[in-house]
Amino acid sequence: MLRPDERSDARERALYLLYEAHSKGIEPSATIELQVIEPDELTQELVLGVGRMMATLDEHIAQRSKRWALARMPVLDLNVMRLGVFELLERPDVPTPVVLNEAVELAKRFSTDDSGRFVNGVLAAVAADVRAAS
């Protein structure tokens, strides 16, 4: 079983790979194939899951991001939210507060000054839609 900091590190690595995919205009799965060292299992699960479910994830985000088109969002914010929505939908073993906290921390660390609040607001609304209170 992975320790919490190892899971946080895997989320960060997944964010890097999703950003790389966007920057290169390739599928997220291709970024895994391009790695010299194979990413750990959780990183792969996150990247492949986001890639597989991107349309669904983007739909959830678009429905809850008031007055913000996906195309206007900072790429890092969008990918952080994709990771968060993926975990909310597909990883019931991860408590909702953990998903939200991890996403907010990634957004605050790697994106704009307002990203943490924005990501938290969107993901909290999605969580209310897709999960019972945890």
C-alpha positions as CSV (number, residue, x, y, z in Angstrom):
1,M,0.0,0.0,0.0
2,L,1.3,3.4,-0.9
3,R,1.9,6.0,1.8
4,P,0.0,9.3,1.5
5,D,3.1,11.2,0.3
6,E,3.7,8.6,-2.4
7,R,0.1,9.1,-3.6
8,S,0.6,12.8,-3.6
9,D,3.8,12.3,-5.6
10,A,2.0,10.1,-8.1
11,R,-0.7,12.8,-8.6
12,E,2.0,15.4,-9.2
13,R,3.7,13.1,-11.8
14,A,0.3,12.5,-13.5
15,L,-0.2,16.3,-13.7
16,Y,3.2,16.6,-15.4
17,L,2.4,13.9,-17.9
18,L,-1.1,15.4,-18.7
19,Y,0.5,18.8,-19.2
20,E,3.1,17.2,-21.5
21,A,0.3,15.5,-23.5
22,H,-1.5,18.8,-23.9
23,S,1.7,20.7,-24.8
24,K,2.7,18.1,-27.5
25,G,-0.9,17.6,-28.7
26,I,-0.8,13.9,-28.0
27,E,-2.9,11.4,-26.1
28,P,-2.1,11.1,-22.4
29,S,-1.4,7.4,-22.9
30,A,1.4,8.3,-25.4
31,T,3.2,10.3,-22.7
32,I,3.5,7.1,-20.7
33,E,5.0,5.3,-23.6
34,L,7.5,8.1,-24.2
35,Q,9.0,7.8,-20.7
36,V,12.4,6.3,-20.3
37,I,11.5,5.0,-16.9
38,E,8.0,3.5,-16.6
39,P,5.9,5.5,-14.3
40,D,4.6,3.9,-11.1
41,E,1.2,2.1,-11.1
42,L,-0.9,4.9,-9.6
43,T,0.6,7.6,-12.0
44,Q,-0.3,5.3,-14.9
45,E,-3.8,4.7,-13.6
46,L,-4.4,8.4,-13.2
47,V,-3.0,9.4,-16.6
48,L,-4.7,6.6,-18.5
49,G,-8.0,7.1,-16.6
50,V,-8.1,10.8,-17.4
51,G,-7.2,10.1,-21.0
52,R,-9.9,7.5,-21.3
53,M,-12.6,9.6,-19.6
54,M,-11.6,13.1,-20.7
55,A,-14.9,13.9,-22.4
56,T,-16.9,12.9,-19.3
57,L,-14.5,14.7,-17.0
58,D,-14.6,17.9,-19.1
59,E,-18.4,17.7,-19.1
60,H,-18.5,17.6,-15.3
61,I,-16.1,20.5,-15.1
62,A,-17.9,22.6,-17.7
63,Q,-21.2,22.1,-15.9
64,R,-19.8,23.4,-12.6
65,S,-17.4,26.2,-13.8
66,K,-19.7,29.2,-13.9
67,R,-18.8,31.6,-16.7
68,W,-15.6,29.8,-17.6
69,A,-15.2,28.0,-20.9
70,L,-12.8,25.1,-20.7
71,A,-10.7,26.7,-23.4
72,R,-10.2,29.8,-21.2
73,M,-9.0,27.9,-18.2
74,P,-5.3,27.7,-17.4
75,V,-4.1,24.3,-18.7
76,L,-2.8,23.3,-15.3
77,D,-6.1,24.1,-13.6
78,L,-8.0,22.1,-16.1
79,N,-5.7,19.1,-15.7
80,V,-5.8,19.3,-11.9
81,M,-9.6,19.3,-12.1
82,R,-9.6,16.4,-14.5
83,L,-7.5,14.4,-12.0
84,G,-9.8,15.4,-9.2
85,V,-13.0,14.5,-11.1
86,F,-11.5,11.2,-12.2
87,E,-10.7,10.3,-8.6
88,L,-14.2,11.4,-7.4
89,L,-15.8,9.2,-10.1
90,E,-13.5,6.2,-10.2
91,R,-11.6,5.9,-6.9
92,P,-14.2,5.6,-4.1
93,D,-11.4,4.4,-1.8
94,V,-10.1,8.0,-1.8
95,P,-12.2,10.2,0.6
96,T,-13.7,13.3,-0.9
97,P,-11.8,15.7,1.4
98,V,-8.5,14.1,0.3
99,V,-9.3,14.5,-3.4
100,L,-10.2,18.1,-2.9
101,N,-7.2,18.9,-0.7
102,E,-4.8,17.2,-3.1
103,A,-6.2,19.1,-6.1
104,V,-6.2,22.4,-4.3
105,E,-2.5,21.9,-3.2
106,L,-1.5,21.1,-6.8
107,A,-3.3,24.1,-8.2
108,K,-1.8,26.4,-5.6
109,R,1.7,25.1,-6.2
110,F,1.7,25.0,-10.0
111,S,-0.8,27.5,-11.3
112,T,-2.1,31.0,-10.6
113,D,-2.8,32.8,-7.3
114,D,-6.5,32.2,-7.7
115,S,-6.3,28.6,-8.9
116,G,-6.7,27.0,-5.5
117,R,-10.1,28.7,-4.8
118,F,-11.3,28.1,-8.3
119,V,-10.4,24.4,-8.4
120,N,-11.8,23.9,-4.9
121,G,-15.2,25.5,-5.9
122,V,-15.5,23.4,-9.1
123,L,-14.5,20.1,-7.5
124,A,-16.7,20.6,-4.4
125,A,-19.7,21.2,-6.7
126,V,-18.8,18.1,-8.7
127,A,-18.3,16.1,-5.5
128,A,-21.8,17.1,-4.3
129,D,-23.2,15.8,-7.6
130,V,-21.3,12.5,-7.8
131,R,-20.6,11.4,-4.2
132,A,-22.5,11.1,-0.9
133,A,-20.9,13.0,1.9
134,S,-17.8,11.3,3.2
